[in-house]
C-alpha cells in the first residue's frame, strides 16, 4: 500500500477513535477512592496516539503483532 493511502487510513482511524472516545468518555469511569470516580481515559492522547499511528504508517515493514509473544516463548524454551 502506498504511503499516502496508509496515511489516509490513519486519518480515518483518528476520526473513528475520536468519535469513540467522545462516546466512551461520557460514560467510562473507574473508582478512585471510596465514593469517587474518575475517567478511565482522562485525555484523548491516552486513548489514541495519533503521532505513533503516523509513524507506524510511514514504516515500510509493519511490526509483527506477536513479536513479544515469540520472544517470551523462545525464552521459555531455552
Secondary structure, 3 states (H helix, E strand, C coil): CCHHHHHHHHHHHHHHHHHHHHHHHHHCCEECCCCCEECCCCCHHHHCCHHHHHHHHHCCCCCCCCHHHHHHHHHHHC
